[in-house]
Each structure stands twice: as structure tokens, then as C-alpha cells.
């Protein structure tokens, strides 16, 4: 069972001024909308959408709790300063998923498509990384090139059922020769040889975590971005070192840093081709002092900052 709910979060936060726009924060500029009812054009707009799901992580035998992340991330976004007069901000609420993951992903795809059809930029806050297949369903008509920041390929077989570890196998099977996938931050200790072989068979590319940490912007990824028409970027928070992002479903001791992410994210967004962004597997149940949720909120902040300079497609 799944459902879409608008107005799921009460935006509030620090107020430095009630009338000076230069002092405004996110909670003072955001407008809450219902994508099923309200009529909006979203040109030059960022549209937040939550995907409250643990089902994919549960099926993948991970630590559940990520379904509560959209509200936690919004909490830390609320008091961040709003810097961008050239962008508008909307909050479209949440997709609530129980055990029917497939219906939840389908519903998310329908909502993402509404945002894109109205020329907005969707920022989806998971939930487990199964969010990625739902985002894909909303943009699959575009000729997308995927960039996944992740310690794992997430290309497992899905004969029994889809999970948070199968999305890119599902996408590869659907797109076939049009499948374009580059994973940044792969851990050898987190993927079997079979998963490396499956990635190669699907036509995927990758950089290991140490290459990302060395800021090794290779000709391969440079050409990948240059040849892309539309870029979909997804971030699994377990790509970060567990001392930085402890509140995740599968902690990674030797992960990348936030600065490593920003280096590669800027290269991606400066192409002007980014068409959708999501973030996944923040788990408030295991977070300490909100560190992981704060990091997720700041990642979204800097993605939007880059979009304000380079635009989106």
C-alpha cells in the first residue's frame, strides 16, 4: 500500500528578518503544493519530494529506518539561508510506502514526471536507495546518463523481488543498449566479483573510492559527461565514510568525504545537463547528533547553489 500526501512537514526555523529578503531562510521562501491538485508552472524552480520507504532496504537485509529521513532532512534545510533570487522553491510532500514498494516507485515516477513536464527540477529525498528506480520512471523518456555516488553497484538480480540493491539492474534491463551508468565511490569490500562482472556486462563504468578521494577526474568520466544529453545524479549516503555519515543503512569505514563529493558534483552540474537529483539511505535511527541528515541537507544546498549558476535541463 502507498499514498501521496502533500503538506506533510511544518516548515519553521530561525528568523533574522520578516521583511528583508536578503536575510530569508528556506522556511521563509518555500511554498507547499499538491502535485495532484494545484496548477503550477515550475520553470526555474526546485521541487522537493519525499519518498518515505524502508521496504527496499528491508528486502535487501539492511538496517531499516530511512523512511523517516525526508522530515529530518527538511528540518535541517529549514534554517539554511536562501541565496538565489533566480530560483523558486516548492515542497510537494511525500510518497508514503508500506510493503508495496513497486506501487510506491510507480507513484513516485508519476509525480516526478509531473514536475519535469512543468519544467521544474525535482529533488527527491529518500528513503532507501530504491528511490532511484522511482525517480528513473519519471525521467525514462529522456536520454539519461546516470551518475551514482555509491559504495555499491546496486545491480543485484531481482528474480525474487526488487530491493534497494537491484535498481540499476532493473534500469539496465529496461534501457538495454541505451543504459549509461557511472558509479563513483565503489568499495571492493562492498561488492562481490559477480557484481563487478554484472556492471561490466551491463556496460556500466565506475571509479573506486580511493580514486574519488584522489579527485581523479579521468578522461573516461569527462567524456561520459560531455557525451550525455541529460544527467540523473543519485547519492547513496553510504558512499561517505562512516565517521562522517554514521546514520546509514550500510556504514562504510573507508568512504569518501563531502569535499570529494563537491569536487565531482561541480563537474557534473557545470555541464548544465542535470535533470533530476535524489539522495538516499539517511537513517535517523542510527544518526548521531543529526550528522548524516545535516550532511544530506547541505548536499542539497550545494547542488541547488550549483544549479543557480549553471542551470538544469
C-alpha positions as CSV (number, residue, x, y, z in Angstrom):
1,X,0.0,0.0,0.0
2,X,1.3,3.5,-0.8
3,X,-0.1,7.0,-0.9
4,X,0.8,10.6,-1.8
5,X,0.4,13.3,0.9
6,X,1.1,17.0,0.4
7,X,1.8,19.4,3.3
8,X,3.5,16.6,5.3
9,X,6.0,18.9,7.0
10,X,5.5,22.1,9.1
11,X,8.3,24.4,7.9
12,X,9.7,26.7,10.6
13,X,13.1,27.9,11.8
14,X,15.3,30.8,12.7
15,X,14.0,34.2,11.6
16,X,16.5,37.1,11.2
17,X,14.0,39.3,9.5
18,X,10.4,39.2,8.4
19,X,10.7,41.7,5.5
20,X,14.3,41.8,4.4
21,X,14.6,39.1,1.7
22,X,18.4,39.1,1.9
23,X,18.0,37.6,5.4
24,X,15.5,35.0,4.5
25,X,15.9,31.3,5.1
26,X,14.4,28.2,3.4
27,X,11.3,28.1,5.6
28,X,10.5,31.7,4.6
29,X,10.6,31.2,0.9
30,X,9.2,27.6,0.4
31,X,5.7,27.1,-0.9
32,X,3.9,23.8,-0.2
33,X,1.9,22.4,-3.1
34,X,-0.1,19.3,-4.0
35,X,1.1,18.0,-7.4
36,X,-2.2,16.2,-7.9
37,X,-4.4,19.2,-7.4
38,X,-2.5,22.5,-7.7
39,X,-1.8,24.1,-11.1
40,X,1.8,25.4,-11.3
41,X,4.5,26.0,-13.9
42,X,7.9,25.1,-12.4
43,X,10.3,26.9,-14.7
44,X,13.4,27.9,-12.7
45,X,12.0,26.0,-9.7
46,X,13.3,23.4,-7.3
47,X,10.6,21.0,-6.2
48,X,11.3,18.9,-3.1
49,X,9.6,15.5,-2.9
50,X,10.0,12.9,-0.1
51,X,10.0,9.1,-0.6
52,X,9.2,7.5,2.8
53,X,10.3,3.9,2.2
54,X,12.1,1.2,4.1
55,X,10.8,-1.7,2.1
56,X,13.7,-1.9,-0.3
57,X,16.3,-1.8,2.4
58,X,14.3,-4.4,4.4
59,X,14.2,-6.7,1.4
60,X,18.0,-6.1,1.0
61,X,18.6,-7.1,4.6
62,X,19.8,-3.6,5.6
63,X,19.2,-1.5,8.7
64,X,15.7,0.0,8.4
65,X,14.7,3.5,9.4
66,X,15.4,5.6,6.3
67,X,11.6,6.1,5.8
68,X,11.8,8.9,8.4
69,X,14.6,10.8,6.6
70,X,12.6,13.2,4.4
71,X,11.3,15.0,7.5
72,X,14.7,15.0,9.2
73,X,16.4,16.5,6.1
74,X,13.7,19.2,5.8
75,X,14.3,20.1,9.4
76,X,17.9,20.9,8.7
77,X,17.1,22.6,5.4
78,X,14.6,24.9,7.1
79,X,17.0,27.3,8.7
80,X,19.6,27.3,5.9
81,X,19.9,30.7,4.2
82,X,18.2,31.2,0.8
83,X,20.7,32.8,-1.6
84,X,19.0,32.5,-5.0
85,X,16.7,35.1,-6.5
86,X,16.7,33.3,-9.8
87,X,15.1,30.2,-8.3
88,X,11.8,29.4,-6.6
89,X,11.3,26.6,-4.0
90,X,8.4,24.3,-3.6
91,X,7.7,21.4,-1.3
92,X,5.4,18.8,-2.9
93,X,5.1,16.5,0.2
94,X,5.8,12.8,0.4
95,X,5.1,9.4,-1.2
96,X,4.4,7.1,1.8
97,X,5.3,3.4,1.1
98,X,4.4,0.4,3.3
99,X,5.1,-3.1,1.9
100,X,4.0,-2.4,-1.7
101,X,7.3,-1.0,-3.0
102,X,6.5,-1.4,-6.6
103,X,3.4,0.8,-6.4
104,X,5.3,3.4,-4.4
105,X,8.0,3.6,-7.1
106,X,5.4,3.9,-9.8
107,X,3.6,6.7,-7.9
108,X,6.9,8.5,-7.4
109,X,7.6,8.2,-11.1
110,X,4.3,9.8,-11.9
111,X,4.9,12.7,-9.6
112,X,8.5,13.3,-10.9
113,X,7.1,13.3,-14.5
114,X,4.6,16.0,-13.5
115,X,7.5,18.1,-12.2
116,X,9.5,17.6,-15.3
117,X,6.6,18.2,-17.6
118,X,6.1,21.6,-15.9
119,X,9.8,22.4,-16.3
120,X,10.9,22.0,-12.7
121,X,13.9,20.5,-11.1
122,X,13.0,17.5,-8.8
123,X,15.0,16.9,-5.7
124,X,13.8,13.6,-4.1
125,X,14.6,12.8,-0.6
126,X,14.6,9.1,0.3
127,X,14.0,6.7,1.9
128,X,16.1,3.7,0.9
129,X,18.0,3.8,-2.4
130,X,15.1,2.1,-4.0
131,X,14.0,5.7,-4.6
132,X,16.3,5.6,-7.6
133,X,14.0,3.3,-9.6
134,X,11.0,5.6,-8.9
135,X,13.0,8.7,-10.0
136,X,14.0,6.8,-13.1
137,X,10.4,6.0,-14.0
138,X,9.7,9.8,-14.1
139,X,12.5,10.6,-16.4
140,X,13.0,7.5,-18.5
141,X,11.7,9.2,-21.6
142,X,14.8,11.4,-21.5
143,X,18.1,10.1,-22.9
144,X,19.6,9.9,-19.4
145,X,23.1,9.2,-18.3
146,X,23.2,8.1,-14.6
147,X,25.9,9.2,-12.1
148,X,25.5,7.2,-8.9
149,X,27.6,8.2,-5.8
150,X,27.6,4.9,-4.0
151,X,29.8,2.3,-2.3
152,X,27.8,-0.4,-4.1
153,X,26.8,-1.1,-7.7
154,X,23.2,-1.9,-6.7
155,X,22.8,-4.2,-9.6
156,X,21.8,-7.4,-7.9
157,X,19.5,-9.9,-9.6
158,X,15.8,-9.3,-8.8
159,X,14.3,-12.7,-9.5
160,X,12.6,-12.9,-6.1
161,X,11.7,-9.2,-5.8
162,X,13.2,-5.7,-6.4
163,X,15.0,-4.1,-3.4
164,X,17.4,-1.3,-2.6
165,X,20.1,-3.3,-4.2
166,X,18.6,-4.0,-7.6
167,X,17.6,-0.7,-9.2
168,X,20.4,-0.4,-11.7
169,X,19.9,-4.0,-12.9
170,X,16.2,-3.2,-13.4
171,X,17.1,0.0,-15.3
172,X,19.7,-1.8,-17.4
173,X,17.2,-4.4,-18.4
174,X,14.7,-1.8,-19.3
175,X,17.1,0.5,-21.3
176,X,19.2,-2.2,-22.8
177,X,21.8,-0.7,-25.2
178,X,20.7,2.8,-24.0
179,X,21.8,2.1,-20.5
180,X,24.5,4.6,-19.4
181,X,25.8,4.3,-15.8
182,X,28.8,5.7,-13.9
183,X,29.3,4.9,-10.3
184,X,31.6,7.0,-8.1
185,X,32.9,5.7,-4.8
186,X,32.8,1.9,-5.3
187,X,34.2,-0.2,-2.5
188,X,35.9,-3.5,-3.4
189,X,35.0,-4.7,0.1
190,X,31.3,-4.0,-0.5
191,X,30.8,-5.8,-3.9
192,X,31.3,-9.4,-4.9
193,X,33.2,-10.2,-8.1
194,X,29.9,-11.2,-9.6
195,X,28.6,-7.6,-9.1
196,X,31.7,-6.2,-10.8
197,X,31.1,-8.6,-13.7
198,X,27.4,-7.7,-13.9
199,X,28.3,-4.0,-14.0
200,X,30.7,-4.7,-16.9
201,X,28.1,-6.8,-18.7
202,X,25.5,-4.1,-18.4
203,X,28.0,-1.5,-19.8
204,X,28.5,0.4,-16.6
205,X,31.6,2.4,-15.6
206,X,33.0,3.2,-12.1
207,X,35.7,4.8,-10.0
208,X,36.8,3.2,-6.8
209,X,36.5,5.2,-3.6
210,X,40.3,5.8,-3.4
211,X,40.2,7.3,-7.0
212,X,37.3,9.6,-5.9
213,X,39.3,10.6,-2.8
214,X,42.3,11.4,-5.0
215,X,40.0,13.7,-7.1
216,X,40.9,11.6,-10.2
217,X,38.8,13.2,-12.8
218,X,39.6,10.8,-15.6
219,X,39.2,11.3,-19.3
220,X,36.6,8.5,-19.1
221,X,34.2,10.4,-16.8
222,X,35.0,13.7,-18.6
223,X,33.9,12.1,-21.9
224,X,30.9,10.5,-20.3
225,X,29.6,13.9,-19.1
226,X,30.4,15.6,-22.4
227,X,28.5,12.9,-24.4
228,X,25.5,13.0,-22.1
229,X,22.2,14.6,-23.2
230,X,20.6,14.5,-19.7
231,X,22.3,13.6,-16.4
232,X,20.4,12.0,-13.5
233,X,22.5,12.0,-10.3
234,X,21.7,9.9,-7.3
235,X,23.6,9.8,-3.9
236,X,23.5,6.9,-1.5
237,X,24.8,8.3,1.7
238,X,26.8,5.1,2.4
239,X,29.3,6.4,-0.1
240,X,30.6,8.7,2.7
241,X,33.0,7.5,5.4
242,X,31.0,6.2,8.4
243,X,32.8,8.7,10.8
244,X,31.1,11.4,8.7
245,X,27.8,9.6,7.8
246,X,27.1,7.1,10.6
247,X,23.3,7.2,10.1
248,X,23.0,5.0,7.1
249,X,21.7,1.5,6.2
250,X,25.2,0.1,5.5
251,X,28.1,2.1,7.0
252,X,31.4,2.3,5.1
253,X,34.6,2.8,7.1
254,X,36.8,3.9,4.1
255,X,34.2,6.1,2.3
256,X,34.7,9.5,0.6
257,X,34.5,12.9,2.1
258,X,31.9,15.7,1.5
259,X,34.7,17.7,-0.3
260,X,35.3,14.8,-2.6
261,X,31.6,14.8,-3.5
262,X,31.5,18.6,-4.1
263,X,34.5,18.3,-6.5
264,X,32.8,15.8,-8.7
265,X,29.3,17.3,-8.3
266,X,30.5,20.7,-9.6
267,X,32.0,18.9,-12.7
268,X,28.6,17.3,-13.3
269,X,26.4,20.3,-12.7
270,X,28.6,22.7,-14.7
271,X,27.6,20.8,-17.8
272,X,24.1,22.3,-17.4
273,X,22.6,18.9,-18.1
274,X,21.5,17.8,-14.7
275,X,17.8,16.9,-15.0
276,X,17.0,15.2,-11.6
277,X,18.7,14.6,-8.2
278,X,17.9,12.3,-5.3
279,X,19.5,11.4,-2.1
280,X,19.0,8.1,-0.2
281,X,19.6,6.0,2.9
282,X,19.9,8.5,5.6
283,X,18.8,6.6,8.6
284,X,17.8,8.8,11.6
285,X,17.5,5.7,13.8
286,X,21.3,5.4,13.8
287,X,22.3,9.0,13.3
288,X,24.4,10.8,16.0
289,X,23.5,14.4,16.6
290,X,21.8,14.6,13.2
291,X,25.2,14.5,11.5
292,X,24.1,12.4,8.5
293,X,20.8,14.3,8.0
294,X,22.7,17.6,8.3
295,X,25.1,16.4,5.6
296,X,22.2,15.4,3.4
297,X,20.6,18.8,3.8
298,X,23.9,20.6,3.0
299,X,24.5,18.4,-0.1
300,X,21.1,19.5,-1.4
301,X,22.0,23.1,-0.6
302,X,25.2,22.9,-2.6
303,X,23.5,21.1,-5.5
304,X,21.0,23.9,-5.7
305,X,23.7,26.5,-5.4
306,X,25.5,25.0,-8.4
307,X,22.2,24.8,-10.3
308,X,21.6,28.5,-9.7
309,X,24.9,29.1,-11.6
310,X,24.8,26.5,-14.3
311,X,21.1,25.8,-14.7
312,X,19.4,22.5,-15.3
313,X,17.9,20.7,-18.2
